[in-house]
Amino acid sequence: ISTVKQELYKQYNSMNLANLKIEYQKLKIETAQSQLEQAQKLQNSGYGSKRDILQAQITKTTEEITLLQEKINLATAVHTIEALATL
């Protein structure tokens, strides 16, 4: 029973951490979107390159993937807590 309690605490902390990371990732995605828009504006004005746009798109996509990973971590923690609560 002590092990179950320890795992509950661990998963509760994992859940809280995932929630915080999700909020952080959302902010990083907003920043990446702004950088992408800036790169597009620079290219449209003749000062930027396609490479800059592609790099900004890669950065934004990477941040979106990280957000999805954190959402999976959150779901895993929640489902584990639910399963442990029934023991």
N, CA, C and O atoms as a CHARMM CRD file, in Angstrom:
* protein
*
  348
    1    1 ILE  N      0.83000  -1.19800   0.00000 PROA 1      0.00000
    2    1 ILE  CA     0.00000   0.00000   0.00000 PROA 1      0.00000
    3    1 ILE  C      0.86900   1.25400   0.00000 PROA 1      0.00000
    4    1 ILE  O      0.50400   2.25500  -0.61600 PROA 1      0.00000
    5    2 SER  N      1.99100   1.21400   0.66700 PROA 2      0.00000
    6    2 SER  CA     2.89500   2.35200   0.69100 PROA 2      0.00000
    7    2 SER  C      3.42800   2.65200  -0.71100 PROA 2      0.00000
    8    2 SER  O      3.60300   3.81200  -1.08400 PROA 2      0.00000
    9    3 THR  N      3.67900   1.60100  -1.47400 PROA 3      0.00000
   10    3 THR  CA     4.16400   1.77600  -2.84400 PROA 3      0.00000
   11    3 THR  C      3.10100   2.45100  -3.70400 PROA 3      0.00000
   12    3 THR  O      3.42600   3.29200  -4.54200 PROA 3      0.00000
   13    4 VAL  N      1.83600   2.09000  -3.50500 PROA 4      0.00000
   14    4 VAL  CA     0.74000   2.71000  -4.24900 PROA 4      0.00000
   15    4 VAL  C      0.66000   4.19300  -3.91400 PROA 4      0.00000
   16    4 VAL  O      0.48100   5.03400  -4.79500 PROA 4      0.00000
   17    5 LYS  N      0.79400   4.49700  -2.64100 PROA 5      0.00000
   18    5 LYS  CA     0.74700   5.89100  -2.20000 PROA 5      0.00000
   19    5 LYS  C      1.90300   6.68400  -2.81300 PROA 5      0.00000
   20    5 LYS  O      1.70800   7.81000  -3.27100 PROA 5      0.00000
   21    6 GLN  N      3.09000   6.10900  -2.82200 PROA 6      0.00000
   22    6 GLN  CA     4.25100   6.77200  -3.41500 PROA 6      0.00000
   23    6 GLN  C      4.03000   7.01200  -4.90600 PROA 6      0.00000
   24    6 GLN  O      4.36100   8.07600  -5.42900 PROA 6      0.00000
   25    7 GLU  N      3.47300   6.02500  -5.57600 PROA 7      0.00000
   26    7 GLU  CA     3.21500   6.17200  -7.01700 PROA 7      0.00000
   27    7 GLU  C      2.15300   7.23300  -7.27400 PROA 7      0.00000
   28    7 GLU  O      2.24300   7.97600  -8.25200 PROA 7      0.00000
   29    8 LEU  N      1.15600   7.30800  -6.41200 PROA 8      0.00000
   30    8 LEU  CA     0.14600   8.35800  -6.53300 PROA 8      0.00000
   31    8 LEU  C      0.77700   9.74200  -6.41900 PROA 8      0.00000
   32    8 LEU  O      0.48500  10.63000  -7.21900 PROA 8      0.00000
   33    9 TYR  N      1.63900   9.92200  -5.42600 PROA 9      0.00000
   34    9 TYR  CA     2.33000  11.20400  -5.26800 PROA 9      0.00000
   35    9 TYR  C      3.18800  11.51800  -6.48400 PROA 9      0.00000
   36    9 TYR  O      3.20800  12.64800  -6.97100 PROA 9      0.00000
   37   10 LYS  N      3.88800  10.51400  -6.95900 PROA 10     0.00000
   38   10 LYS  CA     4.75600  10.69600  -8.12400 PROA 10     0.00000
   39   10 LYS  C      3.93800  11.11700  -9.34700 PROA 10     0.00000
   40   10 LYS  O      4.31500  12.04500 -10.06200 PROA 10     0.00000
   41   11 GLN  N      2.82300  10.43200  -9.58200 PROA 11     0.00000
   42   11 GLN  CA     1.99100  10.75000 -10.74000 PROA 11     0.00000
   43   11 GLN  C      1.29100  12.09800 -10.58400 PROA 11     0.00000
   44   11 GLN  O      1.08800  12.81200 -11.56600 PROA 11     0.00000
   45   12 TYR  N      0.92500  12.44200  -9.36500 PROA 12     0.00000
   46   12 TYR  CA     0.32300  13.75100  -9.11100 PROA 12     0.00000
   47   12 TYR  C      1.32500  14.85200  -9.45200 PROA 12     0.00000
   48   12 TYR  O      0.97300  15.84700 -10.08500 PROA 12     0.00000
   49   13 ASN  N      2.56600  14.66800  -9.03100 PROA 13     0.00000
   50   13 ASN  CA     3.61100  15.64200  -9.36000 PROA 13     0.00000
   51   13 ASN  C      3.87200  15.68000 -10.86300 PROA 13     0.00000
   52   13 ASN  O      4.08800  16.75100 -11.43000 PROA 13     0.00000
   53   14 SER  N      3.85100  14.52900 -11.50200 PROA 14     0.00000
   54   14 SER  CA     4.02600  14.47000 -12.95800 PROA 14     0.00000
   55   14 SER  C      2.89700  15.20700 -13.67600 PROA 14     0.00000
   56   14 SER  O      3.12200  15.90100 -14.66800 PROA 14     0.00000
   57   15 MET  N      1.69600  15.04700 -13.16500 PROA 15     0.00000
   58   15 MET  CA     0.53800  15.72800 -13.73800 PROA 15     0.00000
   59   15 MET  C      0.69000  17.24600 -13.62600 PROA 15     0.00000
   60   15 MET  O      0.46000  17.97300 -14.59300 PROA 15     0.00000
   61   16 ASN  N      1.07600  17.71100 -12.45000 PROA 16     0.00000
   62   16 ASN  CA     1.26000  19.14900 -12.25400 PROA 16     0.00000
   63   16 ASN  C      2.38600  19.69900 -13.12900 PROA 16     0.00000
   64   16 ASN  O      2.26200  20.77900 -13.70700 PROA 16     0.00000
   65   17 LEU  N      3.46900  18.95700 -13.22000 PROA 17     0.00000
   66   17 LEU  CA     4.59500  19.38000 -14.05700 PROA 17     0.00000
   67   17 LEU  C      4.17700  19.43200 -15.52300 PROA 17     0.00000
   68   17 LEU  O      4.52300  20.38000 -16.22800 PROA 17     0.00000
   69   18 ALA  N      3.45000  18.44400 -15.98500 PROA 18     0.00000
   70   18 ALA  CA     2.99100  18.43100 -17.37700 PROA 18     0.00000
   71   18 ALA  C      2.08800  19.62900 -17.66000 PROA 18     0.00000
   72   18 ALA  O      2.19000  20.24200 -18.72300 PROA 18     0.00000
   73   19 ASN  N      1.20900  19.96500 -16.72200 PROA 19     0.00000
   74   19 ASN  CA     0.34600  21.14500 -16.90000 PROA 19     0.00000
   75   19 ASN  C      1.17900  22.41400 -17.05900 PROA 19     0.00000
   76   19 ASN  O      0.89600  23.24100 -17.92500 PROA 19     0.00000
   77   20 LEU  N      2.20000  22.56700 -16.22700 PROA 20     0.00000
   78   20 LEU  CA     3.06200  23.74100 -16.32400 PROA 20     0.00000
   79   20 LEU  C      3.82000  23.76600 -17.65100 PROA 20     0.00000
   80   20 LEU  O      3.94300  24.81500 -18.28400 PROA 20     0.00000
   81   21 LYS  N      4.32000  22.61900 -18.06100 PROA 21     0.00000
   82   21 LYS  CA     5.05600  22.53600 -19.32500 PROA 21     0.00000
   83   21 LYS  C      4.14400  22.82000 -20.51900 PROA 21     0.00000
   84   21 LYS  O      4.57900  23.40900 -21.50900 PROA 21     0.00000
   85   22 ILE  N      2.89400  22.40600 -20.42700 PROA 22     0.00000
   86   22 ILE  CA     1.93600  22.68100 -21.50300 PROA 22     0.00000
   87   22 ILE  C      1.73600  24.18300 -21.65900 PROA 22     0.00000
   88   22 ILE  O      1.75300  24.70100 -22.77600 PROA 22     0.00000
   89   23 GLU  N      1.55000  24.87200 -20.56300 PROA 23     0.00000
   90   23 GLU  CA     1.38600  26.32900 -20.63200 PROA 23     0.00000
   91   23 GLU  C      2.63500  27.00000 -21.20000 PROA 23     0.00000
   92   23 GLU  O      2.53300  27.93000 -22.00000 PROA 23     0.00000
   93   24 TYR  N      3.80300  26.53300 -20.79000 PROA 24     0.00000
   94   24 TYR  CA     5.06800  27.06400 -21.29000 PROA 24     0.00000
   95   24 TYR  C      5.19300  26.81800 -22.79400 PROA 24     0.00000
   96   24 TYR  O      5.60800  27.70900 -23.53600 PROA 24     0.00000
   97   25 GLN  N      4.83900  25.62200 -23.24200 PROA 25     0.00000
   98   25 GLN  CA     4.93900  25.28800 -24.66100 PROA 25     0.00000
   99   25 GLN  C      3.99700  26.14300 -25.49200 PROA 25     0.00000
  100   25 GLN  O      4.33800  26.53500 -26.60800 PROA 25     0.00000
  101   26 LYS  N      2.82800  26.43500 -24.96700 PROA 26     0.00000
  102   26 LYS  CA     1.89000  27.30300 -25.68400 PROA 26     0.00000
  103   26 LYS  C      2.51800  28.67100 -25.92100 PROA 26     0.00000
  104   26 LYS  O      2.36600  29.25000 -26.99700 PROA 26     0.00000
  105   27 LEU  N      3.21900  29.18600 -24.92300 PROA 27     0.00000
  106   27 LEU  CA     3.90400  30.47400 -25.07700 PROA 27     0.00000
  107   27 LEU  C      5.03500  30.38000 -26.10700 PROA 27     0.00000
  108   27 LEU  O      5.24100  31.30000 -26.89900 PROA 27     0.00000
  109   28 LYS  N      5.75800  29.26900 -26.08800 PROA 28     0.00000
  110   28 LYS  CA     6.83300  29.07100 -27.05800 PROA 28     0.00000
  111   28 LYS  C      6.27400  28.97600 -28.48000 PROA 28     0.00000
  112   28 LYS  O      6.90100  29.45400 -29.42500 PROA 28     0.00000
  113   29 ILE  N      5.11800  28.37100 -28.63000 PROA 29     0.00000
  114   29 ILE  CA     4.48800  28.28300 -29.95200 PROA 29     0.00000
  115   29 ILE  C      4.06200  29.66200 -30.43000 PROA 29     0.00000
  116   29 ILE  O      4.22500  29.98500 -31.60700 PROA 29     0.00000
  117   30 GLU  N      3.52300  30.47200 -29.54100 PROA 30     0.00000
  118   30 GLU  CA     3.15400  31.84500 -29.90300 PROA 30     0.00000
  119   30 GLU  C      4.37800  32.62000 -30.37900 PROA 30     0.00000
  120   30 GLU  O      4.31500  33.34400 -31.37300 PROA 30     0.00000
  121   31 THR  N      5.48100  32.46600 -29.66800 PROA 31     0.00000
  122   31 THR  CA     6.72200  33.13400 -30.05000 PROA 31     0.00000
  123   31 THR  C      7.20800  32.63100 -31.41000 PROA 31     0.00000
  124   31 THR  O      7.60800  33.42200 -32.26500 PROA 31     0.00000
  125   32 ALA  N      7.17000  31.32200 -31.60100 PROA 32     0.00000
  126   32 ALA  CA     7.59900  30.73700 -32.87300 PROA 32     0.00000
  127   32 ALA  C      6.71400  31.22100 -34.01900 PROA 32     0.00000
  128   32 ALA  O      7.20400  31.46600 -35.12200 PROA 32     0.00000
  129   33 GLN  N      5.42500  31.35800 -33.76600 PROA 33     0.00000
  130   33 GLN  CA     4.51300  31.87000 -34.79200 PROA 33     0.00000
  131   33 GLN  C      4.86900  33.30600 -35.15200 PROA 33     0.00000
  132   33 GLN  O      4.86600  33.66700 -36.32900 PROA 33     0.00000
  133   34 SER  N      5.17100  34.11700 -34.16600 PROA 34     0.00000
  134   34 SER  CA     5.56600  35.50700 -34.42700 PROA 34     0.00000
  135   34 SER  C      6.85400  35.56400 -35.23300 PROA 34     0.00000
  136   34 SER  O      6.98900  36.38300 -36.14200 PROA 34     0.00000
  137   35 GLN  N      7.80200  34.69000 -34.90000 PROA 35     0.00000
  138   35 GLN  CA     9.06500  34.65400 -35.63700 PROA 35     0.00000
  139   35 GLN  C      8.84200  34.19900 -37.07300 PROA 35     0.00000
  140   35 GLN  O      9.49400  34.69900 -37.99000 PROA 35     0.00000
  141   36 LEU  N      7.93000  33.25700 -37.27700 PROA 36     0.00000
  142   36 LEU  CA     7.60100  32.80500 -38.62800 PROA 36     0.00000
  143   36 LEU  C      6.98800  33.94900 -39.43400 PROA 36     0.00000
  144   36 LEU  O      7.36500  34.18100 -40.58200 PROA 36     0.00000
  145   37 GLU  N      6.05300  34.65300 -38.83000 PROA 37     0.00000
  146   37 GLU  CA     5.42300  35.78300 -39.51700 PROA 37     0.00000
  147   37 GLU  C      6.45200  36.85900 -39.85000 PROA 37     0.00000
  148   37 GLU  O      6.40500  37.45400 -40.92700 PROA 37     0.00000
  149   38 GLN  N      7.37100  37.10800 -38.93900 PROA 38     0.00000
  150   38 GLN  CA     8.42000  38.09100 -39.18800 PROA 38     0.00000
  151   38 GLN  C      9.31400  37.65100 -40.34500 PROA 38     0.00000
  152   38 GLN  O      9.67500  38.46700 -41.19300 PROA 38     0.00000
  153   39 ALA  N      9.67400  36.36600 -40.38600 PROA 39     0.00000
  154   39 ALA  CA    10.50800  35.84200 -41.47900 PROA 39     0.00000
  155   39 ALA  C      9.78300  35.97400 -42.81400 PROA 39     0.00000
  156   39 ALA  O     10.39600  36.29700 -43.83100 PROA 39     0.00000
  157   40 GLN  N      8.46700  35.72000 -42.80500 PROA 40     0.00000
  158   40 GLN  CA     7.68800  35.85400 -44.03600 PROA 40     0.00000
  159   40 GLN  C      7.63400  37.30700 -44.50000 PROA 40     0.00000
  160   40 GLN  O      7.74900  37.58400 -45.69400 PROA 40     0.00000
  161   41 LYS  N      7.46100  38.22400 -43.56800 PROA 41     0.00000
  162   41 LYS  CA     7.42800  39.65000 -43.91500 PROA 41     0.00000
  163   41 LYS  C      8.77100  40.10900 -44.47200 PROA 41     0.00000
  164   41 LYS  O      8.83200  40.88500 -45.42500 PROA 41     0.00000
  165   42 LEU  N      9.84600  39.61400 -43.85700 PROA 42     0.00000
  166   42 LEU  CA    11.17300  39.97600 -44.34800 PROA 42     0.00000
  167   42 LEU  C     11.38500  39.46500 -45.77300 PROA 42     0.00000
  168   42 LEU  O     11.93600  40.17300 -46.61600 PROA 42     0.00000
  169   43 GLN  N     10.94900  38.24600 -46.03500 PROA 43     0.00000
  170   43 GLN  CA    11.11400  37.71800 -47.38900 PROA 43     0.00000
  171   43 GLN  C     10.26000  38.50800 -48.37900 PROA 43     0.00000
  172   43 GLN  O     10.70500  38.81000 -49.48700 PROA 43     0.00000
  173   44 ASN  N      9.06000  38.83300 -47.98500 PROA 44     0.00000
  174   44 ASN  CA     8.17300  39.59700 -48.87200 PROA 44     0.00000
  175   44 ASN  C      8.73200  40.98000 -49.18500 PROA 44     0.00000
  176   44 ASN  O      8.47500  41.53100 -50.25500 PROA 44     0.00000
  177   45 SER  N      9.49200  41.53700 -48.25600 PROA 45     0.00000
  178   45 SER  CA    10.08300  42.85900 -48.48400 PROA 45     0.00000
  179   45 SER  C     11.44300  42.77300 -49.17900 PROA 45     0.00000
  180   45 SER  O     12.06000  43.79100 -49.49000 PROA 45     0.00000
  181   46 GLY  N     11.89900  41.53700 -49.41700 PROA 46     0.00000
  182   46 GLY  CA    13.15300  41.36200 -50.14200 PROA 46     0.00000
  183   46 GLY  C     14.38200  41.21900 -49.26400 PROA 46     0.00000
  184   46 GLY  O     15.49500  41.12800 -49.78100 PROA 46     0.00000
  185   47 TYR  N     14.21000  41.19700 -47.95500 PROA 47     0.00000
  186   47 TYR  CA    15.35800  41.12200 -47.04100 PROA 47     0.00000
  187   47 TYR  C     15.55300  39.74300 -46.41100 PROA 47     0.00000
  188   47 TYR  O     16.60500  39.47700 -45.83000 PROA 47     0.00000
  189   48 GLY  N     14.57700  38.88500 -46.51500 PROA 48     0.00000
  190   48 GLY  CA    14.67300  37.56000 -45.91900 PROA 48     0.00000
  191   48 GLY  C     14.84000  36.49400 -46.98000 PROA 48     0.00000
  192   48 GLY  O     14.76500  36.76700 -48.17800 PROA 48     0.00000
  193   49 SER  N     15.06800  35.28400 -46.52400 PROA 49     0.00000
  194   49 SER  CA    15.24400  34.18500 -47.46500 PROA 49     0.00000
  195   49 SER  C     14.24500  33.06800 -47.16700 PROA 49     0.00000
  196   49 SER  O     13.64500  33.00800 -46.09400 PROA 49     0.00000
  197   50 LYS  N     14.09100  32.20000 -48.14100 PROA 50     0.00000
  198   50 LYS  CA    13.22400  31.03100 -47.96400 PROA 50     0.00000
  199   50 LYS  C     13.75700  30.15700 -46.83300 PROA 50     0.00000
  200   50 LYS  O     12.98900  29.53900 -46.09600 PROA 50     0.00000
  201   51 ARG  N     15.08500  30.11400 -46.70600 PROA 51     0.00000
  202   51 ARG  CA    15.71800  29.32900 -45.63900 PROA 51     0.00000
  203   51 ARG  C     15.26700  29.81400 -44.26300 PROA 51     0.00000
  204   51 ARG  O     15.00800  29.00500 -43.37100 PROA 51     0.00000
  205   52 ASP  N     15.17300  31.12800 -44.09100 PROA 52     0.00000
  206   52 ASP  CA    14.72400  31.69200 -42.81000 PROA 52     0.00000
  207   52 ASP  C     13.28500  31.26500 -42.49500 PROA 52     0.00000
  208   52 ASP  O     12.94900  30.95100 -41.35300 PROA 52     0.00000
  209   53 ILE  N     12.46000  31.26100 -43.52300 PROA 53     0.00000
  210   53 ILE  CA    11.06700  30.84000 -43.33000 PROA 53     0.00000
  211   53 ILE  C     11.01000  29.36200 -42.97000 PROA 53     0.00000
  212   53 ILE  O     10.28500  28.96700 -42.05600 PROA 53     0.00000
  213   54 LEU  N     11.76500  28.55600 -43.68000 PROA 54     0.00000
  214   54 LEU  CA    11.76900  27.12200 -43.38900 PROA 54     0.00000
  215   54 LEU  C     12.27500  26.83700 -41.97800 PROA 54     0.00000
  216   54 LEU  O     11.73700  25.97900 -41.28000 PROA 54     0.00000
  217   55 GLN  N     13.30600  27.55900 -41.56800 PROA 55     0.00000
  218   55 GLN  CA    13.83500  27.36400 -40.21100 PROA 55     0.00000
  219   55 GLN  C     12.79300  27.75400 -39.16400 PROA 55     0.00000
  220   55 GLN  O     12.64300  27.07200 -38.15000 PROA 55     0.00000
  221   56 ALA  N     12.07900  28.84100 -39.40700 PROA 56     0.00000
  222   56 ALA  CA    11.03000  29.27600 -38.47900 PROA 56     0.00000
  223   56 ALA  C      9.89200  28.25500 -38.43600 PROA 56     0.00000
  224   56 ALA  O      9.32600  27.99500 -37.37500 PROA 56     0.00000
  225   57 GLN  N      9.56100  27.67800 -39.59200 PROA 57     0.00000
  226   57 GLN  CA     8.51200  26.65500 -39.62400 PROA 57     0.00000
  227   57 GLN  C      8.94800  25.40300 -38.86400 PROA 57     0.00000
  228   57 GLN  O      8.15300  24.79600 -38.14700 PROA 57     0.00000
  229   58 ILE  N     10.20500  25.02600 -39.02300 PROA 58     0.00000
  230   58 ILE  CA    10.73400  23.86000 -38.29500 PROA 58     0.00000
  231   58 ILE  C     10.68700  24.10600 -36.79400 PROA 58     0.00000
  232   58 ILE  O     10.29600  23.22900 -36.02400 PROA 58     0.00000
  233   59 THR  N     11.08400  25.29200 -36.39000 PROA 59     0.00000
  234   59 THR  CA    11.06500  25.63800 -34.96200 PROA 59     0.00000
  235   59 THR  C      9.64200  25.55500 -34.41100 PROA 59     0.00000
  236   59 THR  O      9.41700  24.98600 -33.34300 PROA 59     0.00000
  237   60 LYS  N      8.69400  26.12000 -35.13600 PROA 60     0.00000
  238   60 LYS  CA     7.30300  26.10000 -34.67400 PROA 60     0.00000
  239   60 LYS  C      6.78100  24.66600 -34.60500 PROA 60     0.00000
  240   60 LYS  O      6.12300  24.29000 -33.63600 PROA 60     0.00000
  241   61 THR  N      7.07000  23.87800 -35.62000 PROA 61     0.00000
  242   61 THR  CA     6.61100  22.49300 -35.63700 PROA 61     0.00000
  243   61 THR  C      7.22900  21.69300 -34.49700 PROA 61     0.00000
  244   61 THR  O      6.55500  20.86900 -33.87700 PROA 61     0.00000
  245   62 THR  N      8.49400  21.92900 -34.22200 PROA 62     0.00000
  246   62 THR  CA     9.16800  21.25500 -33.11000 PROA 62     0.00000
  247   62 THR  C      8.48700  21.60000 -31.78700 PROA 62     0.00000
  248   62 THR  O      8.28100  20.72500 -30.94600 PROA 62     0.00000
  249   63 GLU  N      8.13900  22.86600 -31.60200 PROA 63     0.00000
  250   63 GLU  CA     7.44700  23.27900 -30.37300 PROA 63     0.00000
  251   63 GLU  C      6.06600  22.64200 -30.27900 PROA 63     0.00000
  252   63 GLU  O      5.62300  22.27400 -29.19100 PROA 63     0.00000
  253   64 GLU  N      5.38100  22.50800 -31.41800 PROA 64     0.00000
  254   64 GLU  CA     4.06600  21.86300 -31.42100 PROA 64     0.00000
  255   64 GLU  C      4.18100  20.38300 -31.06000 PROA 64     0.00000
  256   64 GLU  O      3.33400  19.84500 -30.34700 PROA 64     0.00000
  257   65 ILE  N      5.22000  19.73500 -31.55000 PROA 65     0.00000
  258   65 ILE  CA     5.45100  18.32200 -31.20700 PROA 65     0.00000
  259   65 ILE  C      5.71500  18.17900 -29.71500 PROA 65     0.00000
  260   65 ILE  O      5.19800  17.26500 -29.07200 PROA 65     0.00000
  261   66 THR  N      6.51600  19.07800 -29.16800 PROA 66     0.00000
  262   66 THR  CA     6.80900  19.04200 -27.73000 PROA 66     0.00000
  263   66 THR  C      5.52400  19.24200 -26.92500 PROA 66     0.00000
  264   66 THR  O      5.33100  18.60500 -25.89000 PROA 66     0.00000
  265   67 LEU  N      4.64900  20.12600 -27.40000 PROA 67     0.00000
  266   67 LEU  CA     3.36300  20.33300 -26.72900 PROA 67     0.00000
  267   67 LEU  C      2.55300  19.04100 -26.72400 PROA 67     0.00000
  268   67 LEU  O      1.98100  18.66900 -25.69900 PROA 67     0.00000
  269   68 LEU  N      2.50300  18.36400 -27.85200 PROA 68     0.00000
  270   68 LEU  CA     1.77000  17.09200 -27.91400 PROA 68     0.00000
  271   68 LEU  C      2.37400  16.05100 -26.97600 PROA 68     0.00000
  272   68 LEU  O      1.64800  15.28600 -26.34100 PROA 68     0.00000
  273   69 GLN  N      3.70100  16.02400 -26.89000 PROA 69     0.00000
  274   69 GLN  CA     4.35500  15.08300 -25.97500 PROA 69     0.00000
  275   69 GLN  C      3.97400  15.37400 -24.53200 PROA 69     0.00000
  276   69 GLN  O      3.75000  14.45200 -23.74700 PROA 69     0.00000
  277   70 GLU  N      3.90100  16.64000 -24.18400 PROA 70     0.00000
  278   70 GLU  CA     3.51200  17.00500 -22.81700 PROA 70     0.00000
  279   70 GLU  C      2.05400  16.65500 -22.54800 PROA 70     0.00000
  280   70 GLU  O      1.70200  16.26600 -21.43400 PROA 70     0.00000
  281   71 LYS  N      1.21500  16.78900 -23.55300 PROA 71     0.00000
  282   71 LYS  CA    -0.18700  16.40100 -23.38000 PROA 71     0.00000
  283   71 LYS  C     -0.29800  14.89200 -23.16700 PROA 71     0.00000
  284   71 LYS  O     -1.14000  14.43000 -22.39800 PROA 71     0.00000
  285   72 ILE  N      0.54600  14.13500 -23.84500 PROA 72     0.00000
  286   72 ILE  CA     0.57400  12.68400 -23.63800 PROA 72     0.00000
  287   72 ILE  C      1.04400  12.37400 -22.22400 PROA 72     0.00000
  288   72 ILE  O      0.48300  11.50300 -21.56000 PROA 72     0.00000
  289   73 ASN  N      2.07700  13.08400 -21.75800 PROA 73     0.00000
  290   73 ASN  CA     2.56300  12.89000 -20.38900 PROA 73     0.00000
  291   73 ASN  C      1.46100  13.19100 -19.37500 PROA 73     0.00000
  292   73 ASN  O      1.30100  12.47300 -18.38800 PROA 73     0.00000
  293   74 LEU  N      0.71300  14.24700 -19.62400 PROA 74     0.00000
  294   74 LEU  CA    -0.39000  14.60100 -18.73100 PROA 74     0.00000
  295   74 LEU  C     -1.44800  13.49700 -18.72600 PROA 74     0.00000
  296   74 LEU  O     -1.90300  13.07200 -17.66400 PROA 74     0.00000
  297   75 ALA  N     -1.82900  13.04400 -19.89500 PROA 75     0.00000
  298   75 ALA  CA    -2.84800  11.99300 -19.98600 PROA 75     0.00000
  299   75 ALA  C     -2.38400  10.71100 -19.30000 PROA 75     0.00000
  300   75 ALA  O     -3.16800  10.03700 -18.63300 PROA 75     0.00000
  301   76 THR  N     -1.11600  10.38400 -19.46700 PROA 76     0.00000
  302   76 THR  CA    -0.56800   9.18600 -18.82400 PROA 76     0.00000
  303   76 THR  C     -0.65800   9.30300 -17.30700 PROA 76     0.00000
  304   76 THR  O     -1.07100   8.36400 -16.62700 PROA 76     0.00000
  305   77 ALA  N     -0.27000  10.45500 -16.78500 PROA 77     0.00000
  306   77 ALA  CA    -0.32100  10.65900 -15.33500 PROA 77     0.00000
  307   77 ALA  C     -1.75300  10.58700 -14.82400 PROA 77     0.00000
  308   77 ALA  O     -2.01300   9.95800 -13.79800 PROA 77     0.00000
  309   78 VAL  N     -2.67700  11.21800 -15.52200 PROA 78     0.00000
  310   78 VAL  CA    -4.08200  11.21500 -15.09600 PROA 78     0.00000
  311   78 VAL  C     -4.64700   9.79900 -15.10000 PROA 78     0.00000
  312   78 VAL  O     -5.30700   9.38800 -14.14500 PROA 78     0.00000
  313   79 HSD  N     -4.38900   9.05800 -16.16400 PROA 79     0.00000
  314   79 HSD  CA    -4.92100   7.69200 -16.24200 PROA 79     0.00000
  315   79 HSD  C     -4.27800   6.77600 -15.20100 PROA 79     0.00000
  316   79 HSD  O     -4.92900   5.88200 -14.66100 PROA 79     0.00000
  317   80 THR  N     -3.00500   7.00600 -14.93100 PROA 80     0.00000
  318   80 THR  CA    -2.34000   6.20600 -13.89500 PROA 80     0.00000
  319   80 THR  C     -2.94200   6.50700 -12.52600 PROA 80     0.00000
  320   80 THR  O     -3.17700   5.59600 -11.73100 PROA 80     0.00000
  321   81 ILE  N     -3.18800   7.78000 -12.25500 PROA 81     0.00000
  322   81 ILE  CA    -3.81400   8.16900 -10.97700 PROA 81     0.00000
  323   81 ILE  C     -5.20000   7.51900 -10.86500 PROA 81     0.00000
  324   81 ILE  O     -5.55600   6.96600  -9.82400 PROA 81     0.00000
  325   82 GLU  N     -5.96400   7.59500 -11.94200 PROA 82     0.00000
  326   82 GLU  CA    -7.31200   6.99700 -11.93000 PROA 82     0.00000
  327   82 GLU  C     -7.23500   5.48900 -11.65400 PROA 82     0.00000
  328   82 GLU  O     -8.03300   4.95100 -10.88600 PROA 82     0.00000
  329   83 ALA  N     -6.27700   4.82200 -12.28300 PROA 83     0.00000
  330   83 ALA  CA    -6.12100   3.37500 -12.08300 PROA 83     0.00000
  331   83 ALA  C     -5.69100   3.05500 -10.66200 PROA 83     0.00000
  332   83 ALA  O     -6.19500   2.10700 -10.06000 PROA 83     0.00000
  333   84 LEU  N     -4.76600   3.83500 -10.11900 PROA 84     0.00000
  334   84 LEU  CA    -4.28900   3.60200  -8.76300 PROA 84     0.00000
  335   84 LEU  C     -5.36300   3.91600  -7.71700 PROA 84     0.00000
  336   84 LEU  O     -5.40400   3.30700  -6.64800 PROA 84     0.00000
  337   85 ALA  N     -6.21600   4.86400  -8.04300 PROA 85     0.00000
  338   85 ALA  CA    -7.27800   5.25500  -7.09300 PROA 85     0.00000
  339   85 ALA  C     -8.28500   4.13900  -6.89100 PROA 85     0.00000
  340   85 ALA  O     -8.98000   4.10600  -5.87600 PROA 85     0.00000
  341   86 THR  N     -8.37000   3.23400  -7.83500 PROA 86     0.00000
  342   86 THR  CA    -9.34400   2.14300  -7.70700 PROA 86     0.00000
  343   86 THR  C     -8.79300   0.97600  -6.90500 PROA 86     0.00000
  344   86 THR  O     -9.52900   0.04400  -6.58000 PROA 86     0.00000
  345   87 LEU  N     -7.50700   1.01600  -6.58200 PROA 87     0.00000
  346   87 LEU  CA    -6.89500  -0.09300  -5.81400 PROA 87     0.00000
  347   87 LEU  C     -7.26700  -0.02000  -4.34900 PROA 87     0.00000
  348   87 LEU  O     -6.84400  -0.86700  -3.56100 PROA 87     0.00000
